[in-house]
Amino acid sequence: MKVSQRYERMVRETQADARVPGLSVAVHRADRPLWTLQVGEGVDASSQFRMGSITKTFTAVLVMQCRDEGLLGLDDQIARHLPVKAHGELTVGRMLSHLSGLQREPFGDVWDTMLAPDLEGLLAQLDRAEQVLRPGLRFHYSNLAVALLGHLVGRLRGGTWAEVLQDRILDPFGLADTAVTPERPVVGYQVDAWSDFAQPEPPADFGAVGPAAQLWSTAGDLARWGAFLADPREMDPNGTVLSAATVEEMRAPQVVTEDVLWVRAFGLGLILHPRAGSERVVHVGHDGAMPGFLAAAYGRVGGSGTPRALGVASLGSSGTAGEICALPHELLDAVAEHDPAEIAPWVPGPAAPAQFRSVLGRWWGEGFEYVFTWRDGALHARAAEAAVKRPPAVFAPVDGAPDVFRTVSGREAGELLRLTRDADGVVVRLHWATYRFTRGQETFDGYQF
């Protein structure tokens, strides 16, 4: 079976088995044309579906843009930047990671009335919203918290959240089909559990809660967005939207979302799904739900078979078919398994700089053996028994400090590595995160075996 046929069958099975009136799916990767398929009446590649809470990933990027430009800090209390009559002590970072403990929705029965407050009303009734958990205690999803962050960004930029979004993300990244107000909207449905009847859901404007769930988009746009979240260096090499280092920071786990299973985590505005296997693979993105719609957009990080800039989006016009949100993960796994990235040939590189050659090889620390190598222009280290595909620790020289390195990734990230030389300039001892490393195995008091 051809790979494209395999994808098509997966999409068609999902649409049929989950009874989705309209389903649009796209697969983005840097080494292939965009693959997209729509199943259902009146749906094509330009059809716009509600993305629901995938909107939060856009708001999170806007927040991080402000952080990178020095307009706010993640530890700032929101009252420093937004006039609020309650909950002003909550920090930006905790709100972004759903650790603020703020109640899920604005005050009132918004899902009964389907009338969301405007910004004035949202702020006026904020003192009636509960702090349901102590900040930092555990994960608690809050549309209200993310909505406040969206308006905070608008205030810092001197516009509305929607205006800032258009100016800072949608236009520069070329997401022409992503919008607060759609031009080619799909109708969303509630599909009856006991018959094949599909009842249209009423259109809903999320008002001031828009930064948490308002956007509409196409599968093609959101597959590109998922690819950006996974591989910003490929999708945005100049950091026009956000630097790659900051996107990687957003992907760092802040809290697990389930206390029992620990199978999913939240970063800074992003959902993280680790994948089982021998390699470290994570799907990063977000799910979304609004009346009549379910959606998911994810990118794949890690894995030797993962193509550059791999992202998948699945948008469906059913509010009850959870299979819509499972499909991107299945497709991402299928791409890596059945159509993996081509294996680049190894080519010789330059020798390690002369002053660092005596660092290379085997060292012992804390009773365990480590191997130091020079790869891709940098000093690397890994435990001798570590799996080949396990990412190594990577070091970078510290300016103005000869023989001192900073661990920039992997084991002991952030810690220093110091080299000690003998009278001939040969490195005879290392200190990494203050632990002594020697060429032979030693006890902590210097006994040599």
N, C-alpha and C positions, 0 to 999 in steps of 0.2 A: 504494500500500500504506500503510495506517495505521501510525503509528509503533509502537504496541503490537504490531501484527502482525509488524513487522520484528524487534522484540526477541524475540518468541515464536519466530519462525523461526530466529533465531540460536541460541537456547537449545536448541530441539529438534534442530537440526542437530548441535550439539556433543554432545548426549546420544547421538544415534544413531551418528554417525560415530566418536566416541571410545569407544563402548560402555561407557557409565557406568550402572551399575544404578540409581542414584538421583541426581538433580541438582536442586539448589535455588538459585535466583538471585533477587536483588532489586536494584532501582534506586531510590535515594533522591534526591530533589531538593526544595528548599524550596517550589517553586511548583506541585507536583503531589502527588497521593496516592502513597504507596508502591506501586511496581509489583513484583509478585513472581510467580514461576512455578516449579512443581515438575513434574518429568518422571520417571517411574519408578514401580514398584509400591510401595505402602506408604509413600509420602513425601508430606507436606503442609507447609504453611507453618510449622507448629510443630515439625517434625522437627529434632532437634539432631544436627549433624555435628561431627566432630573438626576443629578449626581448625589444629592443629599450631602452627607457628611464628608465626602471627598473634598468638599469646599474647605473643610478645616485645614487641609494640607496647604492650600493657597494662602489662607490667613496666617498659618504658621510661618510660611516663607516671608510674608510681609513683616511679621514680627522680627524675624531673624535679620532681615535687611536693616531694620531700624537698629537692632543691636550692633550689627557690624559697622554702622555709621556713627555709633556713639550716641544715638538718640535715647536709648534706654539700656538698662541692664536686666538680665534675667532675674536677678535678686531684688530688683526694684519693686516696691509696693505700688499697686495700680493707682492709688490715690495721688501718687507723685505726678501722674500723667493724665489722669481722667477724673473729673469732678464726680465723686460718688458719695452718697449719703450713708453707705454701709459697705462692709467687706473691703474697705480700702487697704487693709493690711495684707491682703493676699498678694503673693508675688507673681510676677509675669511668668517665670519658669514653671512654677507649680500649676498655674492655670493652663499653661500650654500642654502639660503632661497629664492633666486630669488628676492632679494631686492636691487641688485646692480644698476639696471637701465641700464646695459650693453645690447647692441642689442642681438637679439635672436641667430643669426648664425655668423660664421666667415665672414670676408669681402669677397664679390664675390657671384656669383650665383651658389652656390654649389648644389642646387637642380635641376638646369638645366644641369650642366655639370656632376653631380654625381662624381665629383673629389674633395675629401676633401684634405685640405693642410696637409703636414707633419708638424712636430713640428717646424722645422726651418721656414717654410712658415707661420705657424700660428702666431709665435711671430714676424716675420718680418713685417707682415701686420696688427698688432694689432692697430697701430696708425690710421689705416683707418676704424676701427670699431667705431661705434657711441656710445656715452653715450646718450641713447634716453630718459631717465628720471633721475631726481635727485635721488641719492642714498637714499634709505629708504622711498621714497615717496609712493610707492605702489608696488604690486606684478607685476613682468614682467619676464616671463619665458626666460631663457637664456641657451642654449646649450653651448655657448662660455664660459660663466662664469664657468660652471661645468667642462668643458674640461681643462681650466686653472688650476683649483684646482687639477685635477687628475695629471697633470704634475708637479705641485708644490709638491705633495706627493712623486712622483717618485724622484724628485731632493733631497728632504729631506732624503729619504731612500737610495739614491745612486744607483738607478736603473730606469727602465721604469715603467710607471703605470701598464702595464700588468704583469710585473715581481712581483711588490709589491702586486698586487691583488692576484696572485697565492700563494705567500708565506704567506700573512697575513690573507687571508679569505678563498679562495677556498680549499686549502689543509687542514688547521686546522679544517674547518667546514665540510669537507667531501663532497663538491659539485663537484663530479667527472664528472658530465655531463654538467657543466657550463664552457664555454670557450670563448676566443676571436676568435679562429678559430675552427669551429665545425668539428667533425668527421662524424656525421650522419645528415647533414643539410636537412631540409625540404625546398621545393621550395615555394616561396611566390607568391601570385597572386593578380592582380587587376580584380575583378569580374565586368563584364559589367552591367550597371544599367538597360539595356533594353532587355537583353537576358541572357541565362545561360552560356555564354562563359566566361572562366577564362583565362586571358592573364598572362603568367609568367612575373614577374618583374625581371629586371637585378640584379644580385648580386652586393652589394655595400659595399666597405670598407670605414669606416668612418674616417680612418686616425688618425690625431691628435685630432679629436673630439671624439675619441673612449671612453674616460672616461664618456661621456654623453650618449652613445647609442650603443656601439659596441657588447655587449655580446649576446651569444646564450645559450639556456638552455632547460631543460625538465620541464614538469609540476611538476614532483615529486620534483626536486631540488628547484624550486621556491616556492612550497607550504611550504617546510621546511624553506625557507628564510623568507616568510611571517610570519610563526609561530615564528621565532626568533625575528622579529621586534615587535611582539605583546607580546611575553612571553620569554624574554631572560633568566630569571632565570630557566626556565624549559629546554630550548634548549641549553643553554651555561652556566651551573651552576658555572663553574670555571672562567668565564669571559675570556676565551681563545681568543675570537674574540673581544669582547667589554664588558665592565662591564654593568650590568643591569641598574645601575643608569644613565650611559651615554646614553643608548638606550632610557630610559624614558625621558631624557633631549631632545633627538632628536624629540620625539613625542610632545613636548610642542609647541602649535601654535605660530608662529611668524607673520603670515600675512594671511588674507583671500584672496582667489584667485579671487573672484568675488565681485565687489564693491556694487552690487545691492542686491543679494540674501543672501550672507554670509552663504552659505551652505557647503563650503569646505575651508580648510585651509592648509597652508604649515608649517611644522616644519623645522628642520635642515636636509634638503634633503629628507623629507618624506611628502607624501600627507596624509591628515587627513580627513576622511569622517565621521562626526557625524551621528548617526542613531536616528531616531525619536523614542520616547517611554518614559516610566517612569523612566528608568535607564540610567545612563551615559555609552553609548556604542560608540566606535569609531573604524572604520576600518582604518588601517594604512598600507601604502605600496606605490605603484606607478603603473601608467599605462605606456605602451610603444607602440611606433609606428615606423615602418620602412617600406620602400616600399615593399608591399606584405604581411605585418605582422601587427597584433595587439596583445597586450598581457596585462595582469594585474596580479599582485600578491599582496595580502593583508592578514593581520592578524587581528583578532578581539580582542579588549581590552575592558574589562568590561562586565557587565551583569551577572546575577545570573545563567543563563543557559549556559554560554559560557564554553566549555571544556578547559582544559589547553592546551596551545600551539596549538591554532586553526589557521590554515592558508589555503588559497585557491589560486591556480594559474590557469589561463586560457590562453592558447596560441593558436592562430589561424593563418592559412596561407591565410588570406585575409586582404587587406589594407583598406577595406571599411566597414566592419561589426562592428559597434560600440557595438553591443550586446556582443561581446567577452569581452569587458572591464566591462560591467555591470554584467556579470555572476558571478564573484567572490563575489560581494556584495549580490546577491540573494542567493548564496549557503551558505555563512556565516550566513545569517539570517535564512535560512532553517535548518541548523545544530542546531542552538540555540533553534529554535522552536520545531522541530520534533525529534531531538535526543540530548537533552540537557545533560550537565554534571550531573552525579549522585549527589544527595544531601548528603553531608557528615553529619553523625549524630553529634549532639552537645554532647560534653563530658565535665564534670566539670574540671576546672583548678585550679591552686593555688590561694590563696587569695592575694589581693593587699598588697604590703609591708606596714607594720604597720605605717610608717611615712607618708604615702600618703592616708591612709583611710579617714582622715577627709577632704580630697579634694573632695571625691566622692559625687555625688548627684547634687541637683539643685542650680544654681547660677544665679544672675541677673546682666546684664551689658548693658549699653545704653538703658535701659528700656525694654529689652527683656530677656527671660529666656533661660538658657543653661543647659545642662546635662553633667556632667563629670563622666566618667566611667573608669574602668580598664579592658582592653580586650587584649588578646594575649601578655601579658607582657608589656603593655605600657598604658600610660594615654591617653584617648580619650576625645573629646568634640564635641557636636553638638547642634544646636538650638533645643529647645524643640519641636517646630512645624515641624522640618525637616522630610522629608520622611525617613522611616527606611532604605531604600537602598541607601540613599545619603551618600557618603563617609564622615567620620568624620574628624575633625582635629586630628592629632596624634602628640604627644610630646615625646621628648627624653631628658634625663638629660644632663645638661651642665657640663662637667668635671671641678672639682675644684670649683663649685659654688652650694652649697647646696640650695635646694628649688628654683632653676632656671632651666627652661626647654626651649628647642628650638622647635618651631612648625616645624615639618619635612614634613607635607603634609596637604592638606585640607585648610580650612579657615585660613587666616593670616600666610600662610607658610613662614618660615624664621624669624618670630617675636618671641620675648621672652615671656614666662609666668613666673611670679614671685609669690611665695607664701609668705604670711605674717601670722605669728603665734602669739597666745597670750602667756601668761606666762606659761600655761600648755602644750604648744606645739601643740595646736589645730589650724588648718588653719582657719583664720577668714576673710581673704580678699585675692583676687587675682588681679594681674595686667597683662592683656594680651594685647600685642601690645600697652601698656601704659594705656589702659582703665581699670577702676576700676570695679571689680566684687564683689558683696556682696550676702549674703544669702537671703536678702529681697530686694524688689524693692526700689531703691532710685533715687532721682534726682541727677544732677551733683554737687549740693551744699550740698549733704548729707541728704536731707529730706527723712525720712522713711515713707512709706505708712502704 
